């Protein structure tokens, strides 16, 4: 009897051990199934109920995110007499055929904080016997650049006066040697437009400049000069990089104060680098 009872106890222990092993094996698949189920439910919910907050739109940039695409409640105002005259002048400028130069050139406008790190590469790009087919203009905003190429020496653009509105007075910022300093360019500020206009105005002093390319210190040429020159001279389109960015650093930066000149559905995020022909440039 004792032997029989001992044998039965051993059988029960074996059954209990096998059952616990089976339960431990079943736990992992159950948790995986539960996790996958939660993920599926989350995706279905996000699809059926699109995000409406700025943070969610920044993460889930989808077509259903309409936070920055809502129709504006503002209506276009009537133009003043001065604005109407300006529109007429701009239209005449665009309709006027450009002056045909016997020696058309490309103006390369470099907007940089300091020394151009890729100046040796640009020197190789220009050093092909085409000195009469291009112009170089450089503006360094933070420090005086050190040029190694003769194509860049003497081509720095400095603003004669840097105006600062303070207590209704205009002040001039001068360097230690008494010369006018360059404008301090800050990303996202109007100083970008200010110095850009300065570069444009200086390049327009040369009537042979027919094509204009604004470049940064990180831009490099990918083709030789002949390829770039022929491509830009024969094309009839402009190249401006702009796109819709639904995040807070894109369309989220739109301000209602831009109305009615800039409507919300026309607001885009763009790059400062561009290529323009002279009619658009004059405009």
Residue pairs with C-beta under 8 A, 6 or more apart in sequence:
46 60
50 60
50 62
50 64
50 65
50 66
51 57
51 59
51 60
51 65
51 67
52 65
52 66
52 67
53 67
54 67
54 248
54 252
56 65
57 65
57 67
57 68
57 246
57 247
58 246
58 247
58 248
58 252
61 246
61 247
65 246
67 246
68 246
68 251
68 252
68 254
68 264
69 264
69 265
70 264
71 264
71 265
72 259
72 263
72 264
72 265
74 256
74 259
74 260
74 263
75 260
76 260
76 263
77 260
79 87
90 283
93 279
93 282
93 283
94 279
94 280
94 283
96 279
98 210
98 277
98 278
98 279
99 207
99 278
101 207
101 208
101 210
103 132
103 133
103 208
104 133
104 208
104 210
104 211
104 233
105 132
105 133
105 134
105 135
105 206
105 208
105 209
105 210
105 211
106 133
106 134
106 135
106 209
106 210
106 211
106 212
106 213
106 228
106 229
106 232
106 233
107 134
107 135
107 136
107 137
107 203
107 206
107 209
107 211
107 212
107 213
108 134
108 135
108 136
108 137
108 213
108 215
109 137
109 139
109 199
109 200
109 203
109 212
109 213
109 214
109 215
110 116
110 136
110 137
110 138
110 139
110 215
110 216
110 217
111 139
111 141
111 185
111 195
111 196
111 199
111 214
111 215
111 216
111 217
111 272
112 138
112 139
112 140
112 141
112 145
112 216
112 217
113 140
113 141
113 142
113 143
113 185
113 217
114 140
114 142
114 143
114 144
114 145
114 217
115 140
115 143
115 145
115 146
115 147
116 122
116 138
116 145
116 147
116 152
116 217
117 217
118 217
118 218
118 219
118 220
119 147
119 148
119 149
119 152
120 148
120 149
121 220
121 221
122 149
122 151
122 152
122 220
122 221
123 148
123 149
123 151
123 152
125 221
125 224
125 225
126 134
126 136
126 149
126 151
126 225
127 151
128 224
128 225
128 226
130 225
130 226
130 229
131 151
133 225
133 229
134 225
134 229
135 203
135 206
135 208
135 209
136 151
136 152
136 155
137 155
137 157
137 199
137 202
137 203
138 145
138 152
138 155
138 156
138 157
139 156
139 157
139 158
139 182
139 183
139 185
139 195
139 198
139 199
140 156
140 182
141 182
141 183
141 184
141 185
141 191
141 195
142 184
144 156
145 152
145 156
147 153
156 182
157 182
157 198
157 199
157 202
158 179
158 180
158 181
158 182
159 180
159 181
159 182
159 183
159 195
159 198
160 180
161 170
161 172
161 180
162 172
162 173
162 180
162 181
162 183
163 170
163 171
163 172
164 170
164 171
164 173
172 180
173 180
173 181
174 180
174 181
175 181
182 195
183 191
183 194
183 195
183 198
184 191
185 191
185 192
185 195
186 192
192 272
196 214
196 272
199 214
200 212
200 281
203 209
203 212
204 281
204 282
209 278
210 233
210 277
210 278
211 232
211 233
211 275
211 276
211 277
211 278
212 275
212 276
212 277
212 278
212 281
213 232
213 274
213 275
214 272
214 273
214 274
214 275
215 273
216 272
216 273
219 273
221 228
223 231
232 275
236 277
238 274
238 275
238 276
238 277
238 280
239 274
239 275
240 270
240 271
240 274
240 275
240 276
241 270
241 271
241 273
241 274
242 268
242 269
242 270
242 271
243 268
243 269
243 270
244 250
244 251
244 268
244 269
245 251
245 269
246 252
249 269
250 269
251 264
251 267
251 268
251 269
253 269
254 262
254 264
254 267
258 267
